[in-house]
């Protein structure tokens, strides 16, 4: 597997309660950039950011990063649930 970029898809899409879907590393980065500073310092987000950063340098972390991001969204009350195929 080659290196990941902001256009690389996550291991699975994440549906948000507002109807948006986070599908790529870039989508996740945009979401994170819009979080208030106080939220960014919360543990679940710091772990999600760290895992996304690791995934950019080591693609085998992508599933872990996606799961961490999903968990952070769930803790925040932003995760809508699984997407229907």
MOPAC internal coordinates of N, CA, C and O (Angstrom, degrees):
PM7 1SCF
backbone

  N    0.0000 0     0.00 0     0.00 0    0    0    0
  C    1.4572 1     0.00 0     0.00 0    1    0    0
  C    1.5271 1   108.35 1     0.00 0    2    1    0
  O    1.2310 1   120.32 1   -47.58 1    3    2    1
  N    1.3061 1   116.99 1   132.42 1    3    2    1
  C    1.4610 1   120.34 1   179.96 1    5    3    2
  C    1.5275 1   109.82 1   -83.60 1    6    5    3
  O    1.2310 1   120.90 1    -4.37 1    7    6    5
  N    1.3346 1   115.88 1   175.63 1    7    6    5
  C    1.4540 1   120.85 1   179.97 1    9    7    6
  C    1.5160 1   112.49 1   -61.25 1   10    9    7
  O    1.2310 1   121.04 1   -28.17 1   11   10    9
  N    1.3008 1   115.61 1   151.83 1   11   10    9
  C    1.4553 1   121.31 1   179.74 1   13   11   10
  C    1.5176 1   110.69 1   -92.53 1   14   13   11
  O    1.2310 1   120.82 1   -23.42 1   15   14   13
  N    1.3181 1   116.03 1   156.58 1   15   14   13
  C    1.4633 1   122.72 1   176.58 1   17   15   14
  C    1.5202 1   108.60 1  -129.80 1   18   17   15
  O    1.2310 1   120.80 1    -0.65 1   19   18   17
  N    1.3131 1   116.07 1   179.35 1   19   18   17
  C    1.4679 1   118.98 1   178.15 1   21   19   18
  C    1.5283 1   112.10 1   -65.16 1   22   21   19
  O    1.2310 1   120.24 1   162.18 1   23   22   21
  N    1.3255 1   117.14 1   -17.82 1   23   22   21
  C    1.4656 1   120.86 1   178.36 1   25   23   22
  C    1.5227 1   113.01 1   -89.03 1   26   25   23
  O    1.2310 1   119.98 1   175.36 1   27   26   25
  N    1.3218 1   117.65 1    -4.64 1   27   26   25
  C    1.4627 1   121.07 1   179.84 1   29   27   26
  C    1.5238 1   109.99 1   -70.86 1   30   29   27
  O    1.2310 1   121.14 1   -41.18 1   31   30   29
  N    1.3264 1   115.43 1   138.82 1   31   30   29
  C    1.4641 1   119.41 1   179.89 1   33   31   30
  C    1.5281 1   110.43 1   -77.58 1   34   33   31
  O    1.2310 1   121.78 1   -31.81 1   35   34   33
  N    1.3279 1   114.19 1   148.19 1   35   34   33
  C    1.4536 1   120.16 1   173.70 1   37   35   34
  C    1.5330 1   108.11 1   -68.96 1   38   37   35
  O    1.2310 1   120.23 1    -7.80 1   39   38   37
  N    1.3214 1   117.16 1   172.20 1   39   38   37
  C    1.4617 1   120.19 1   179.65 1   41   39   38
  C    1.5254 1   112.17 1   -63.17 1   42   41   39
  O    1.2310 1   120.85 1   151.02 1   43   42   41
  N    1.3199 1   115.99 1   -28.98 1   43   42   41
  C    1.4639 1   122.01 1   174.86 1   45   43   42
  C    1.5288 1   107.24 1  -158.51 1   46   45   43
  O    1.2310 1   120.12 1   -27.71 1   47   46   45
  N    1.3488 1   117.38 1   152.29 1   47   46   45
  C    1.4662 1   120.24 1  -178.93 1   49   47   46
  C    1.5282 1   111.01 1   -72.78 1   50   49   47
  O    1.2310 1   121.22 1   -28.93 1   51   50   49
  N    1.3230 1   115.27 1   151.07 1   51   50   49
  C    1.4626 1   122.23 1  -179.74 1   53   51   50
  C    1.5245 1   109.33 1  -118.47 1   54   53   51
  O    1.2310 1   120.83 1   -64.21 1   55   54   53
  N    1.3255 1   116.02 1   115.79 1   55   54   53
  C    1.4651 1   121.41 1  -179.42 1   57   55   54
  C    1.5277 1   109.38 1   -86.52 1   58   57   55
  O    1.2310 1   121.17 1   -46.45 1   59   58   57
  N    1.3249 1   115.36 1   133.55 1   59   58   57
  C    1.4567 1   121.46 1   178.66 1   61   59   58
  C    1.5207 1   110.23 1   -99.43 1   62   61   59
  O    1.2310 1   120.66 1   -23.08 1   63   62   61
  N    1.3284 1   116.34 1   156.92 1   63   62   61
  C    1.4628 1   120.55 1  -178.80 1   65   63   62
  C    1.5292 1   112.58 1   -63.59 1   66   65   63
  O    1.2310 1   120.10 1   157.11 1   67   66   65
  N    1.3278 1   117.41 1   -22.89 1   67   66   65
  C    1.4714 1   119.67 1   179.71 1   69   67   66
  C    1.5304 1   112.86 1   -85.84 1   70   69   67
  O    1.2310 1   120.42 1  -175.05 1   71   70   69
  N    1.3396 1   116.80 1     4.95 1   71   70   69
  C    1.4567 1   120.96 1   176.94 1   73   71   70
  C    1.5165 1   115.00 1    97.44 1   74   73   71
  O    1.2310 1   119.93 1   165.85 1   75   74   73
  N    1.3345 1   117.73 1   -14.15 1   75   74   73
  C    1.4676 1   120.01 1   177.65 1   77   75   74
  C    1.5280 1   109.66 1   -74.57 1   78   77   75
  O    1.2310 1   121.38 1   -17.87 1   79   78   77
  N    1.3307 1   114.96 1   162.13 1   79   78   77
  C    1.4563 1   121.34 1   176.14 1   81   79   78
  C    1.5216 1   108.64 1  -129.84 1   82   81   79
  O    1.2310 1   121.11 1   -46.70 1   83   82   81
  N    1.3174 1   115.49 1   133.30 1   83   82   81
  C    1.4624 1   121.26 1   174.87 1   85   83   82
  C    1.5176 1   106.30 1   -98.10 1   86   85   83
  O    1.2310 1   121.39 1   -66.12 1   87   86   85
  N    1.3415 1   114.95 1   113.88 1   87   86   85
  C    1.4663 1   120.40 1  -175.43 1   89   87   86
  C    1.5202 1   113.94 1  -115.89 1   90   89   87
  O    1.2310 1   120.00 1   155.20 1   91   90   89
  N    1.3275 1   117.60 1   -24.80 1   91   90   89
  C    1.4620 1   120.78 1  -175.49 1   93   91   90
  C    1.5280 1   110.87 1  -124.02 1   94   93   91
  O    1.2310 1   121.26 1   -12.99 1   95   94   93
  N    1.3194 1   115.20 1   167.01 1   95   94   93
  C    1.4574 1   120.04 1   174.84 1   97   95   94
  C    1.5336 1   109.40 1   -61.00 1   98   97   95
  O    1.2310 1   120.43 1   143.39 1   99   98   97
  N    1.3141 1   116.78 1   -36.61 1   99   98   97
  C    1.4615 1   120.98 1   177.06 1  101   99   98
  C    1.5228 1   112.56 1   -63.17 1  102  101   99
  O    1.2310 1   120.51 1   138.69 1  103  102  101
  N    1.3445 1   116.63 1   -41.31 1  103  102  101
  C    1.4686 1   120.29 1   176.02 1  105  103  102
  C    1.5287 1   110.12 1   -59.73 1  106  105  103
  O    1.2310 1   120.99 1   137.08 1  107  106  105
  N    1.3353 1   115.71 1   -42.92 1  107  106  105
  C    1.4691 1   120.37 1   179.04 1  109  107  106
  C    1.5212 1   110.62 1   -63.46 1  110  109  107
  O    1.2310 1   120.35 1   138.44 1  111  110  109
  N    1.3260 1   116.94 1   -41.56 1  111  110  109
  C    1.4650 1   120.99 1   179.53 1  113  111  110
  C    1.5259 1   111.11 1   -63.70 1  114  113  111
  O    1.2310 1   120.22 1   138.83 1  115  114  113
  N    1.3254 1   117.18 1   -41.17 1  115  114  113
  C    1.4634 1   120.92 1   177.85 1  117  115  114
  C    1.5234 1   109.82 1   -63.24 1  118  117  115
  O    1.2310 1   120.44 1   135.70 1  119  118  117
  N    1.3241 1   116.76 1   -44.30 1  119  118  117
  C    1.4594 1   120.55 1   178.56 1  121  119  118
  C    1.5295 1   110.12 1   -58.72 1  122  121  119
  O    1.2310 1   120.88 1   132.47 1  123  122  121
  N    1.3337 1   115.93 1   -47.53 1  123  122  121
  C    1.4651 1   120.65 1  -179.04 1  125  123  122
  C    1.5270 1   111.77 1   -63.27 1  126  125  123
  O    1.2310 1   120.23 1   143.16 1  127  126  125
  N    1.3177 1   117.17 1   -36.84 1  127  126  125
  C    1.4682 1   120.29 1  -178.77 1  129  127  126
  C    1.5211 1   112.42 1   -66.18 1  130  129  127
  O    1.2310 1   120.31 1   160.32 1  131  130  129
  N    1.3159 1   117.01 1   -19.68 1  131  130  129
  C    1.4610 1   121.46 1  -178.53 1  133  131  130
  C    1.5362 1   113.26 1   -96.99 1  134  133  131
  O    1.2310 1   120.60 1   177.14 1  135  134  133
  N    1.3212 1   116.45 1    -2.86 1  135  134  133
  C    1.4653 1   119.24 1   177.58 1  137  135  134
  C    1.5217 1   110.28 1   -74.20 1  138  137  135
  O    1.2310 1   120.29 1   -38.35 1  139  138  137
  N    1.3200 1   117.05 1   141.65 1  139  138  137
  C    1.4620 1   119.11 1   173.87 1  141  139  138
  C    1.5368 1   110.35 1   -62.08 1  142  141  139
  O    1.2310 1   120.84 1   -31.70 1  143  142  141
  N    1.3078 1   116.00 1   148.30 1  143  142  141
  C    1.4690 1   122.09 1  -178.37 1  145  143  142
  C    1.5255 1   112.09 1   -51.22 1  146  145  143
  O    1.2310 1   120.26 1   138.06 1  147  146  145
  N    1.3175 1   117.11 1   -41.94 1  147  146  145
  C    1.4685 1   121.06 1  -178.94 1  149  147  146
  C    1.5245 1   111.24 1   -60.60 1  150  149  147
  O    1.2310 1   120.33 1   138.26 1  151  150  149
  N    1.3329 1   116.98 1   -41.74 1  151  150  149
  C    1.4603 1   120.55 1   177.88 1  153  151  150
  C    1.5257 1   111.00 1   -66.30 1  154  153  151
  O    1.2310 1   119.94 1   139.61 1  155  154  153
  N    1.3093 1   117.71 1   -40.39 1  155  154  153
  C    1.4645 1   121.93 1  -178.55 1  157  155  154
  C    1.5188 1   112.27 1   -58.72 1  158  157  155
  O    1.2310 1   120.48 1   152.23 1  159  158  157
  N    1.3160 1   116.69 1   -27.77 1  159  158  157
  C    1.4631 1   120.67 1  -179.12 1  161  159  158
  C    1.5169 1   113.09 1   -83.60 1  162  161  159
  O    1.2310 1   120.04 1   172.27 1  163  162  161
  N    1.3273 1   117.54 1    -7.73 1  163  162  161
  C    1.4664 1   120.21 1   178.88 1  165  163  162
  C    1.5294 1   109.20 1   -69.41 1  166  165  163
  O    1.2310 1   121.62 1   -36.05 1  167  166  165
  N    1.3240 1   114.50 1   143.95 1  167  166  165
  C    1.4633 1   120.46 1  -171.67 1  169  167  166
  C    1.5355 1   113.55 1   -54.40 1  170  169  167
  O    1.2310 1   119.96 1   135.65 1  171  170  169
  N    1.3142 1   117.67 1   -44.35 1  171  170  169
  C    1.4670 1   119.65 1  -177.52 1  173  171  170
  C    1.5260 1   111.73 1   -61.22 1  174  173  171
  O    1.2310 1   120.33 1   146.53 1  175  174  173
  N    1.3431 1   116.97 1   -33.47 1  175  174  173
  C    1.4678 1   119.00 1   178.03 1  177  175  174
  C    1.5236 1   111.38 1   -77.99 1  178  177  175
  O    1.2310 1   119.70 1   143.01 1  179  178  177
  N    1.3223 1   118.18 1   -36.99 1  179  178  177
  C    1.4661 1   118.86 1   179.16 1  181  179  178
  C    1.5159 1   110.53 1   -64.19 1  182  181  179
  O    1.2310 1   120.07 1   142.99 1  183  182  181
  N    1.3273 1   117.48 1   -37.01 1  183  182  181
  C    1.4695 1   120.38 1   176.78 1  185  183  182
  C    1.5266 1   110.05 1   -66.73 1  186  185  183
  O    1.2310 1   120.02 1   135.58 1  187  186  185
  N    1.3287 1   117.57 1   -44.42 1  187  186  185
  C    1.4681 1   121.01 1   179.54 1  189  187  186
  C    1.5270 1   111.25 1   -60.01 1  190  189  187
  O    1.2310 1   120.43 1   136.03 1  191  190  189
  N    1.3231 1   116.78 1   -43.97 1  191  190  189
  C    1.4662 1   120.80 1   178.89 1  193  191  190
  C    1.5213 1   110.79 1   -63.51 1  194  193  191
  O    1.2310 1   120.52 1   135.29 1  195  194  193
  N    1.3182 1   116.62 1   -44.71 1  195  194  193
  C    1.4719 1   120.77 1  -179.92 1  197  195  194
  C    1.5296 1   111.01 1   -60.15 1  198  197  195
  O    1.2310 1   120.38 1   136.93 1  199  198  197
  N    1.3310 1   116.88 1   -43.07 1  199  198  197
  C    1.4642 1   120.07 1  -178.92 1  201  199  198
  C    1.5299 1   111.58 1   -69.53 1  202  201  199
  O    1.2310 1   119.97 1   142.54 1  203  202  201
  N    1.3399 1   117.66 1   -37.46 1  203  202  201
  C    1.4692 1   119.50 1   175.45 1  205  203  202
  C    1.5224 1   110.64 1   -63.71 1  206  205  203
  O    1.2310 1   120.53 1   140.14 1  207  206  205
  N    1.3138 1   116.60 1   -39.86 1  207  206  205
  C    1.4612 1   120.77 1   176.98 1  209  207  206
  C    1.5254 1   110.88 1   -62.34 1  210  209  207
  O    1.2310 1   120.44 1   135.75 1  211  210  209
  N    1.3166 1   116.76 1   -44.25 1  211  210  209
  C    1.4728 1   120.39 1   177.64 1  213  211  210
  C    1.5329 1   110.86 1   -61.66 1  214  213  211
  O    1.2310 1   120.52 1   139.92 1  215  214  213
  N    1.3388 1   116.61 1   -40.08 1  215  214  213
  C    1.4627 1   120.35 1  -179.10 1  217  215  214
  C    1.5241 1   111.79 1   -62.69 1  218  217  215
  O    1.2310 1   120.35 1   146.89 1  219  218  217
  N    1.3322 1   116.93 1   -33.11 1  219  218  217
  C    1.4669 1   119.33 1   178.69 1  221  219  218
  C    1.5236 1   111.97 1   -65.18 1  222  221  219
  O    1.2310 1   120.78 1   147.83 1  223  222  221
  N    1.3211 1   116.11 1   -32.17 1  223  222  221
  C    1.4694 1   119.14 1  -179.91 1  225  223  222
  C    1.5234 1   113.00 1   -96.99 1  226  225  223
  O    1.2310 1   120.58 1   156.89 1  227  226  225
  N    1.3226 1   116.51 1   -23.11 1  227  226  225
  C    1.4757 1   121.32 1   179.75 1  229  227  226
  C    1.5306 1   108.11 1  -138.98 1  230  229  227
  O    1.2310 1   120.14 1   -84.29 1  231  230  229
  N    1.3333 1   117.34 1    95.71 1  231  230  229
  C    1.4633 1   122.05 1  -173.75 1  233  231  230
  C    1.5328 1   115.55 1   -55.88 1  234  233  231
  O    1.2310 1   119.67 1   159.51 1  235  234  233
  N    1.3260 1   118.24 1   -20.49 1  235  234  233
  C    1.4717 1   118.75 1   178.63 1  237  235  234
  C    1.5249 1   112.15 1   -65.50 1  238  237  235
  O    1.2310 1   120.00 1   165.83 1  239  238  237
  N    1.3386 1   117.60 1   -14.17 1  239  238  237
  C    1.4624 1   121.74 1   177.53 1  241  239  238
  C    1.5253 1   112.90 1   -83.47 1  242  241  239
  O    1.2310 1   119.53 1   177.16 1  243  242  241
  N    1.3248 1   118.51 1    -2.84 1  243  242  241
  C    1.4612 1   120.72 1  -172.69 1  245  243  242
  C    1.5250 1   112.90 1   -59.11 1  246  245  243
  O    1.2310 1   119.50 1   134.83 1  247  246  245
  N    1.3187 1   118.56 1   -45.17 1  247  246  245
  C    1.4673 1   120.07 1  -179.69 1  249  247  246
  C    1.5205 1   110.26 1   -63.90 1  250  249  247
  O    1.2310 1   120.36 1   136.52 1  251  250  249
  N    1.3320 1   116.92 1   -43.48 1  251  250  249
  C    1.4600 1   120.74 1   177.57 1  253  251  250
  C    1.5262 1   110.44 1   -60.88 1  254  253  251
  O    1.2310 1   120.55 1   136.94 1  255  254  253
  N    1.3240 1   116.55 1   -43.06 1  255  254  253
  C    1.4672 1   121.04 1   179.28 1  257  255  254
  C    1.5276 1   110.68 1   -62.21 1  258  257  255
  O    1.2310 1   120.35 1   137.08 1  259  258  257
  N    1.3171 1   116.93 1   -42.92 1  259  258  257
  C    1.4608 1   120.93 1   179.63 1  261  259  258
  C    1.5290 1   110.60 1   -63.50 1  262  261  259
  O    1.2310 1   120.76 1   136.54 1  263  262  261
  N    1.3271 1   116.15 1   -43.46 1  263  262  261
  C    1.4616 1   120.20 1   178.54 1  265  263  262
  C    1.5285 1   111.79 1   -64.37 1  266  265  263
  O    1.2310 1   120.25 1   140.07 1  267  266  265
  N    1.3223 1   117.13 1   -39.93 1  267  266  265
  C    1.4689 1   120.84 1   177.44 1  269  267  266
  C    1.5199 1   111.12 1   -64.39 1  270  269  267
  O    1.2310 1   120.62 1   139.03 1  271  270  269
  N    1.3259 1   116.42 1   -40.97 1  271  270  269
  C    1.4611 1   120.44 1   178.55 1  273  271  270
  C    1.5286 1   109.95 1   -65.44 1  274  273  271
  O    1.2310 1   120.61 1   137.71 1  275  274  273
  N    1.3233 1   116.43 1   -42.29 1  275  274  273
  C    1.4630 1   121.07 1   177.67 1  277  275  274
  C    1.5332 1   110.32 1   -60.37 1  278  277  275
  O    1.2310 1   120.42 1   136.15 1  279  278  277
  N    1.3101 1   116.80 1   -43.85 1  279  278  277
  C    1.4618 1   121.15 1   179.25 1  281  279  278
  C    1.5215 1   111.34 1   -62.34 1  282  281  279
  O    1.2310 1   120.34 1   135.43 1  283  282  281
  N    1.3364 1   116.95 1   -44.57 1  283  282  281
  C    1.4650 1   120.85 1   179.01 1  285  283  282
  C    1.5282 1   110.69 1   -61.31 1  286  285  283
  O    1.2310 1   120.38 1   138.42 1  287  286  285
  N    1.3240 1   116.88 1   -41.58 1  287  286  285
  C    1.4633 1   120.45 1   177.56 1  289  287  286
  C    1.5255 1   110.88 1   -63.27 1  290  289  287
  O    1.2310 1   120.49 1   139.08 1  291  290  289
  N    1.3330 1   116.68 1   -40.92 1  291  290  289
  C    1.4636 1   120.74 1   179.54 1  293  291  290
  C    1.5303 1   110.98 1   -64.86 1  294  293  291
  O    1.2310 1   120.38 1   135.45 1  295  294  293
  N    1.3213 1   116.88 1   -44.55 1  295  294  293
  C    1.4675 1   121.22 1   178.38 1  297  295  294
  C    1.5251 1   110.25 1   -59.85 1  298  297  295
  O    1.2310 1   120.54 1   142.42 1  299  298  297
  N    1.3155 1   116.57 1   -37.58 1  299  298  297
  C    1.4694 1   122.70 1  -178.69 1  301  299  298
  C    1.5288 1   111.79 1   -77.76 1  302  301  299
  O    1.2310 1   120.06 1   169.28 1  303  302  301
  N    1.3398 1   117.49 1   -10.72 1  303  302  301
  C    1.4591 1   120.77 1  -178.16 1  305  303  302
  C    1.5063 1   113.33 1    78.96 1  306  305  303
  O    1.2310 1   120.45 1  -159.33 1  307  306  305
  N    1.3474 1   116.74 1    20.67 1  307  306  305
  C    1.4674 1   121.85 1  -176.88 1  309  307  306
  C    1.5226 1   113.72 1  -102.27 1  310  309  307
  O    1.2310 1   119.74 1   169.92 1  311  310  309
  N    1.3231 1   118.09 1   -10.08 1  311  310  309
  C    1.4654 1   121.63 1  -176.17 1  313  311  310
  C    1.5141 1   110.00 1   -84.35 1  314  313  311
  O    1.2310 1   120.54 1   -55.10 1  315  314  313
  N    1.3393 1   116.56 1   124.90 1  315  314  313
  C    1.4596 1   121.38 1  -177.70 1  317  315  314
  C    1.5194 1   111.38 1   -80.11 1  318  317  315
  O    1.2310 1   119.61 1   149.41 1  319  318  317
  N    1.3017 1   118.34 1   -30.59 1  319  318  317
  C    1.4585 1   121.12 1  -175.79 1  321  319  318
  C    1.5020 1   110.07 1   128.50 1  322  321  319
  O    1.2310 1   120.53 1     1.84 1  323  322  321
  N    1.3134 1   116.58 1  -178.16 1  323  322  321
  C    1.4663 1   119.80 1  -177.27 1  325  323  322
  C    1.5271 1   112.09 1   -66.36 1  326  325  323
  O    1.2310 1   121.42 1   -34.30 1  327  326  325
  N    1.3318 1   114.89 1   145.70 1  327  326  325
  C    1.4600 1   120.62 1   176.79 1  329  327  326
  C    1.5266 1   109.23 1   -80.93 1  330  329  327
  O    1.2310 1   120.83 1   -34.62 1  331  330  329
  N    1.2971 1   116.02 1   145.38 1  331  330  329
  C    1.4691 1   121.55 1   175.86 1  333  331  330
  C    1.5221 1   108.20 1   -84.75 1  334  333  331
  O    1.2310 1   120.23 1   -44.64 1  335  334  333
  N    1.3133 1   117.17 1   135.36 1  335  334  333
  C    1.4750 1   120.67 1   178.71 1  337  335  334
  C    1.5046 1   110.88 1   -84.16 1  338  337  335
  O    1.2310 1   120.10 1   180.00 1  339  338  337

